[in-house]
């Protein structure tokens, strides 16, 4: 590191915090560095000795210190740039996440599309046909056949069908060429293994 200290204008740290990296950058290391060096610490705070970096910043030996683990003493200095440790924790990121979650919820409530569910698979499809039904059910053999047989018995044509599973659960999305009347919905709900049936006009 001696050659790096003596020749580099920017020194970036990306090492784990272990017994031998505590105070890795100390007063002796900073004394070897070029005048006006910029130190970037995105490892862990204690990799850089607090007293040494504060002294270096005040004296001008260190021009800037960038870190996501600033100490109270470092925050008081104008030439310290403290950034969020969690990049997703910015106001802009929080707003984007909230908008994304709201849009995904609206899409589920209006169209039955599932995005980023914990327990169910991702299932999205553009609307086709006159009516859409979605069926949350257990992932077991014969479910899809039982569902389509009931629709066929009701003399309704399937315009589009998507079926996905995740673990013990499955989700079937069906677009129909005509309206799904209550007897069909009731019959689907009565099937062994069906958890919920939702109708979208």
VONUDO-676053 format. One record per residue (C-alpha): z, x, y; residue in three letters; residue number from 1. Coordinates in Angstrom, 3 decimals, m for minus. Each point is the difference from the previous one (the first is absolute). Example, Ala and Ser with C-alpha at 12.3 -4.5 7.8 and 13.67 -1.06 7.14 Angstrom:
# VONUDO-676053
R        z        x        y type seq
R    7.800   12.300   m4.500  ALA   1
R   m0.660    1.370    3.440  SER   2
# end
This chain:
# VONUDO-676053
R        z        x        y type seq
R    0.000    0.000    0.000  UNK   1
R    0.474    2.925    2.390  UNK   2
R   m3.760    0.279    0.593  UNK   3
R   m0.207   m3.752    0.635  UNK   4
R    2.889    0.106    2.463  UNK   5
R   m1.537    2.855    1.996  UNK   6
R   m3.582   m1.295    0.161  UNK   7
R   m0.031   m3.807   m0.032  UNK   8
R    0.085   m2.328    2.989  UNK   9
R    0.815   m2.966   m2.224  UNK  10
R    2.317    0.104   m3.002  UNK  11
R    0.198   m3.083   m2.221  UNK  12
R    2.721   m0.448   m2.616  UNK  13
R   m0.474   m2.030   m3.170  UNK  14
R    2.610    1.192   m2.481  UNK  15
R    2.696   m1.839   m1.966  UNK  16
R    3.602    0.240    1.167  UNK  17
R    1.741    2.219   m2.542  UNK  18
R    2.762    2.557    0.128  UNK  19
R   m2.436    2.792    0.814  UNK  20
R   m1.877   m1.961    2.683  UNK  21
R    3.055   m1.020    2.037  UNK  22
R   m0.378    1.621    3.461  UNK  23
R   m3.340    1.412   m1.188  UNK  24
R   m0.926    0.308    3.655  UNK  25
R    2.999    1.616    1.667  UNK  26
R    0.556    2.113    3.137  UNK  27
R   m1.341    3.136   m1.691  UNK  28
R   m3.209   m1.792   m0.989  UNK  29
R   m0.484   m1.466    3.476  UNK  30
R    0.598    3.405    1.603  UNK  31
R   m2.981    1.340   m2.008  UNK  32
R   m2.319   m2.774    1.211  UNK  33
R   m2.466    0.127    2.854  UNK  34
R    1.144   m1.162    3.425  UNK  35
R   m0.869   m3.684    0.410  UNK  36
R   m0.314   m0.776   m3.691  UNK  37
R   m0.170   m3.632   m1.140  UNK  38
R    2.027   m0.841   m3.108  UNK  39
R   m0.837   m3.092   m2.030  UNK  40
R    2.682   m1.066   m2.476  UNK  41
R   m1.036   m2.876   m2.258  UNK  42
R    2.110    1.232   m2.870  UNK  43
R    3.725   m0.691    0.550  UNK  44
R    2.082    0.547    3.123  UNK  45
R    2.364    2.696   m1.359  UNK  46
R   m2.980    2.201   m0.957  UNK  47
R    0.166    1.019    3.665  UNK  48
R    3.356    1.190    1.336  UNK  49
R    1.019   m2.394    2.761  UNK  50
R    1.702    2.526    2.297  UNK  51
R   m2.872    2.465   m0.344  UNK  52
R   m2.734   m2.524    0.811  UNK  53
R    1.927   m1.436    2.954  UNK  54
R    0.542    3.487    1.400  UNK  55
R   m3.671    0.860   m0.553  UNK  56
R   m1.153   m3.171    1.747  UNK  57
R    2.282    0.542    2.984  UNK  58
R   m1.069    3.619    0.409  UNK  59
R   m3.717   m0.750   m0.264  UNK  60
R   m0.440    2.123   m3.100  UNK  61
R   m0.894   m3.249   m1.790  UNK  62
R   m2.364   m2.077    2.091  UNK  63
R    0.139   m3.209   m2.054  UNK  64
R    1.859   m1.226   m3.056  UNK  65
R   m1.440   m2.934   m1.966  UNK  66
R    2.196   m1.682   m2.573  UNK  67
R    0.806   m3.287   m1.663  UNK  68
R    3.662    1.024   m0.461  UNK  69
R    1.207    0.761    3.533  UNK  70
R    3.644    0.748    0.728  UNK  71
R    1.893   m1.371    2.978  UNK  72
R   m0.312    3.365    1.756  UNK  73
R   m3.747    0.147   m0.635  UNK  74
R   m0.591   m3.522    1.318  UNK  75
R    1.471    1.043    3.343  UNK  76
R   m2.819    2.529    0.518  UNK  77
R   m3.340   m0.924    1.559  UNK  78
R   m2.001    2.413   m2.149  UNK  79
R    1.019   m1.701   m3.250  UNK  80
R   m2.458   m2.546   m1.381  UNK  81
R    1.826   m2.268   m2.435  UNK  82
R   m2.193   m2.214   m2.157  UNK  83
R    1.052   m2.747   m2.450  UNK  84
R    0.950    1.300   m3.411  UNK  85
R   m1.486   m3.151   m1.495  UNK  86
R   m3.577   m0.195    1.248  UNK  87
R   m0.156   m3.710   m0.804  UNK  88
R    3.003   m0.635    2.237  UNK  89
R   m1.949   m0.108    3.276  UNK  90
R   m0.226   m3.250    2.014  UNK  91
R   m3.770   m0.074   m0.555  UNK  92
R    0.383    0.370   m3.768  UNK  93
R    2.691   m2.688   m0.094  UNK  94
R   m2.247   m2.394    1.922  UNK  95
R   m2.982    0.721   m2.267  UNK  96
R    2.137   m0.597   m3.108  UNK  97
R    1.284   m3.295    1.380  UNK  98
R   m3.531   m1.201    0.842  UNK  99
R   m1.277    1.057   m3.433  UNK 100
R    2.847   m1.792   m1.788  UNK 101
R   m0.517   m3.169    2.075  UNK 102
R   m3.760   m0.009   m0.689  UNK 103
R    0.569    0.461   m3.733  UNK 104
R    2.532   m2.847   m0.034  UNK 105
R   m2.384   m2.294    1.903  UNK 106
R   m2.805    0.861   m2.430  UNK 107
R    2.262   m0.887   m2.928  UNK 108
R    1.129   m3.301    1.533  UNK 109
R   m3.525   m1.036    1.034  UNK 110
R   m2.114    1.426   m2.834  UNK 111
R    2.318    1.082   m2.814  UNK 112
R   m1.069    3.638    0.307  UNK 113
R    2.669    2.527   m1.035  UNK 114
R    0.207    3.461    1.569  UNK 115
R    2.781    2.554   m0.583  UNK 116
R    2.229   m2.220   m2.119  UNK 117
R    2.917    1.568   m1.849  UNK 118
R   m0.159   m2.165   m3.135  UNK 119
R   m3.537   m1.399    0.005  UNK 120
R   m3.350    1.802   m0.078  UNK 121
R   m2.252    0.305    3.033  UNK 122
R   m2.494   m2.883   m0.175  UNK 123
R   m2.347   m0.752    2.861  UNK 124
R   m3.259   m1.913    0.039  UNK 125
R   m2.002   m1.782    2.700  UNK 126
R    0.147   m3.781   m0.191  UNK 127
R   m2.851   m1.738   m1.825  UNK 128
R   m0.394   m3.577   m1.202  UNK 129
R    1.778   m3.073    1.289  UNK 130
R    3.559    0.652   m1.177  UNK 131
R    2.092    2.986   m1.090  UNK 132
R    2.924   m0.016   m2.386  UNK 133
R    2.227    2.959   m0.773  UNK 134
R    2.215    0.259   m3.036  UNK 135
R    2.976    2.334   m0.381  UNK 136
R    0.726    0.357   m3.687  UNK 137
R    1.364    2.311   m2.626  UNK 138
R   m2.358    2.628   m1.337  UNK 139
R   m0.441   m1.269   m3.542  UNK 140
R   m2.837   m0.650   m2.384  UNK 141
R   m1.895   m3.282    0.287  UNK 142
R    1.004   m0.849    3.572  UNK 143
R   m3.459    0.389    1.526  UNK 144
R   m1.601   m2.057   m2.784  UNK 145
R    2.553   m2.801    0.406  UNK 146
R   m0.565   m0.073    3.765  UNK 147
R   m3.808   m0.115   m0.203  UNK 148
R    0.099   m2.602   m2.789  UNK 149
R    1.981   m2.380    2.222  UNK 150
R   m2.500    0.477    2.829  UNK 151
R   m2.906   m0.594   m2.376  UNK 152
R    1.682   m3.154   m1.357  UNK 153
R    0.250   m1.242    3.603  UNK 154
R   m3.798    0.510    0.227  UNK 155
R    0.315    2.381    2.936  UNK 156
R   m2.204    3.072    0.329  UNK 157
R    1.545    3.381    0.729  UNK 158
R   m1.807    1.720    2.897  UNK 159
R    2.024    3.225   m0.210  UNK 160
R    2.933    1.271   m2.034  UNK 161
R    2.128    3.132    0.452  UNK 162
R    2.847    0.902   m2.350  UNK 163
R    2.273    3.029    0.334  UNK 164
R    3.240    1.007   m1.663  UNK 165
R    2.889    2.322    0.825  UNK 166
R    2.669    0.510   m2.610  UNK 167
R    1.308   m3.326   m1.262  UNK 168
R   m1.671   m2.014    2.789  UNK 169
R   m3.577   m1.086    0.590  UNK 170
R   m1.816   m1.768    2.802  UNK 171
R   m3.103   m2.137   m0.398  UNK 172
R   m2.059   m1.077    2.999  UNK 173
R   m2.644   m2.690   m0.609  UNK 174
R   m2.523   m1.463    2.440  UNK 175
R   m1.314   m3.400   m1.075  UNK 176
R   m3.230   m1.799    0.911  UNK 177
R    1.898   m3.268    0.507  UNK 178
R    3.476   m1.130    0.934  UNK 179
R    2.890    0.700   m2.358  UNK 180
R    1.646   m3.380   m0.480  UNK 181
R    3.699   m0.446   m0.711  UNK 182
R   m0.392   m0.609   m3.762  UNK 183
R   m1.584    3.469   m0.345  UNK 184
R    2.704    1.663    2.133  UNK 185
R    2.713   m1.766   m1.998  UNK 186
R   m1.631    1.073   m3.261  UNK 187
R   m0.150    3.633    1.128  UNK 188
R    3.649   m0.069    1.072  UNK 189
R    0.970   m1.351   m3.405  UNK 190
R   m1.599    2.899   m1.896  UNK 191
R    2.469    2.220   m1.821  UNK 192
R    0.240    3.270    1.921  UNK 193
R   m1.052   m1.351    3.394  UNK 194
R    2.439    0.808    2.808  UNK 195
R   m1.710   m1.537    3.012  UNK 196
R   m3.290   m1.723    0.901  UNK 197
R   m1.193   m0.161    3.612  UNK 198
R   m2.948   m2.001    1.331  UNK 199
R   m1.990    1.089    3.058  UNK 200
R   m2.465   m2.410    1.606  UNK 201
# end
